[in-house]
Amino acid sequence: MSETSEILGRLAALPDAELVSVLRAAVAGRPGLAAVAAALAEAEIGHGDIDPPVMLDTDIADANVAPVASEQVGGAIPVPPVPPGLPGTPAPPATGGYSTSGVPTFDTVRDKVEQRFGTAQGMGELDRQTPAGRSADEQWEAREKAARERLDQIRKSMHGNDSGADDK
């Protein structure tokens, strides 16, 4: 008994979509539970209006639920495609830099990139004008100069070793 209540507790803690997938797996291949499998196949978790829960004393005539099936779930009643718009109505114009299908236009993307580039460039210029920015530039230049001098020393020492090896 405690094992059954533990299983029920775990099932109750699952989100709806996961519970439906667990139930589908549990009733798969069981002819006696075909009605449960059919109900699970028609369940649309998170889509549309949610009907009130079916209780043991619920009368089917009170449910006012019309059977809906689609070819996607193996039903016999095909669901017609959603029309793109009513006949005779013009397509809504692209507004706010987006097409009617929700894709940003090229001009909008280009403007955003240019704005971000300009902002980054301006922030760099402002940073260099502050005392901390000037100090960082001076430190960078001093390190570059020291690196060039050290590289020259290494090259001279390498060149000196090469000529010494030829003398032997």
C-alpha positions in Angstrom: 0.0 0.0 0.0 2.8 2.5 0.8 4.4 1.7 -2.6 1.1 2.6 -4.4 0.8 5.9 -2.4 4.4 6.7 -3.2 3.8 6.2 -6.9 0.7 8.3 -6.8 2.6 11.1 -4.9 5.3 11.1 -7.6 2.7 11.1 -10.4 0.9 14.0 -8.8 4.1 16.0 -8.6 4.8 15.7 -12.3 3.9 18.6 -14.7 0.9 17.9 -16.9 3.0 17.3 -20.1 5.3 14.8 -18.4 2.3 13.0 -16.7 0.6 12.6 -20.1 3.8 11.1 -21.6 4.1 8.7 -18.7 0.5 7.6 -19.0 0.8 7.2 -22.8 3.8 4.8 -22.1 1.8 2.9 -19.5 -1.2 2.2 -21.6 0.6 1.5 -24.8 -0.1 -2.0 -26.2 -3.0 -2.6 -23.7 -6.2 -3.2 -25.6 -8.3 -2.9 -22.5 -7.0 0.7 -22.0 -7.5 1.8 -25.6 -10.1 4.4 -24.5 -7.5 5.9 -22.1 -4.9 5.9 -24.9 -7.3 7.6 -27.3 -8.1 10.3 -24.7 -4.4 10.9 -24.1 -3.8 11.2 -27.8 -6.4 13.9 -28.1 -5.1 15.8 -25.0 -3.6 19.1 -25.8 -1.8 20.2 -22.7 -1.3 24.0 -22.5 -3.3 24.8 -25.7 -6.7 26.3 -25.9 -9.4 26.4 -23.2 -9.1 23.8 -20.4 -12.3 21.8 -19.9 -13.5 21.1 -16.4 -12.1 17.8 -15.0 -14.1 14.7 -15.6 -15.3 13.2 -12.3 -16.7 9.8 -11.7 -20.2 11.2 -11.5 -19.9 13.4 -14.6 -22.6 12.7 -17.2 -21.3 12.6 -20.7 -24.3 14.5 -22.0 -23.3 17.4 -19.7 -19.8 17.6 -21.0 -20.7 19.3 -24.3 -17.5 18.0 -25.9 -17.5 17.3 -29.6 -15.1 14.7 -30.8 -12.2 16.2 -32.7 -9.5 14.2 -34.4 -6.8 15.0 -36.8 -4.6 13.0 -39.2 -1.6 13.8 -37.0 -2.9 11.7 -34.1 -4.4 9.0 -36.3 -8.0 10.3 -36.3 -10.5 9.9 -39.1 -11.8 13.5 -39.1 -9.3 15.8 -41.0 -8.8 19.3 -39.5 -8.8 21.9 -42.2 -5.8 24.3 -42.4 -6.1 27.7 -41.0 -6.7 30.3 -43.8 -4.0 33.0 -44.0 -6.6 35.7 -44.1 -10.2 36.4 -45.0 -10.8 36.8 -48.8 -10.8 40.4 -49.9 -8.9 41.8 -46.9 -5.5 43.3 -47.6 -2.5 41.8 -45.8 -1.4 44.0 -42.8 1.6 46.2 -43.7 5.0 45.6 -42.2 5.2 47.7 -39.1 7.9 48.4 -36.6 10.6 47.1 -38.9 9.1 43.6 -39.1 7.5 41.8 -41.9 3.9 40.4 -41.6 5.4 37.0 -40.7 7.4 38.5 -37.8 10.9 38.6 -39.5 12.9 41.7 -39.0 13.6 43.7 -42.2 17.1 44.2 -43.5 17.0 47.9 -42.8 16.0 47.3 -39.2 18.9 44.9 -38.6 21.4 47.2 -40.3 20.2 50.2 -38.2 20.6 48.2 -35.0 24.1 47.0 -36.0 25.1 50.6 -36.9 23.7 51.9 -33.6 25.5 49.3 -31.5 28.8 49.9 -33.4 28.5 53.7 -32.9 27.7 53.3 -29.2 30.7 51.1 -28.7 33.0 53.5 -30.7 31.7 56.5 -28.7 32.2 54.7 -25.4 35.8 53.9 -26.4 36.5 57.5 -27.2 35.0 58.7 -23.9 37.0 56.1 -22.0 40.2 57.4 -23.5 39.4 61.0 -22.4 39.2 60.1 -18.7 42.3 60.2 -16.5 42.0 56.4 -16.0 41.7 55.9 -19.7 44.7 58.1 -20.5 46.7 56.2 -17.8 45.7 52.9 -19.4 46.9 54.1 -22.8 50.2 55.3 -21.4 50.7 52.0 -19.6 49.9 50.1 -22.9 52.4 52.3 -24.8 55.1 51.7 -22.2 54.6 48.0 -22.3 54.7 48.0 -26.1 58.0 49.9 -26.0 59.5 47.6 -23.4 58.4 44.6 -25.4 60.0 46.0 -28.6 63.2 46.7 -26.8 63.3 43.2 -25.2 62.6 41.6 -28.6 65.5 43.6 -30.1 67.8 42.3 -27.3 66.7 38.7 -28.0 67.3 39.1 -31.7 70.8 40.6 -31.1 71.7 37.8 -28.7 70.5 35.2 -31.1 72.4 36.9 -33.9 75.5 37.0 -31.8 75.2 33.3 -31.0 74.9 32.4 -34.7 78.1 34.3 -35.6 80.0 32.7 -32.7 79.0 29.2 -33.8 80.3 29.9 -37.3 83.7 30.9 -35.9 84.4 27.5 -34.4 
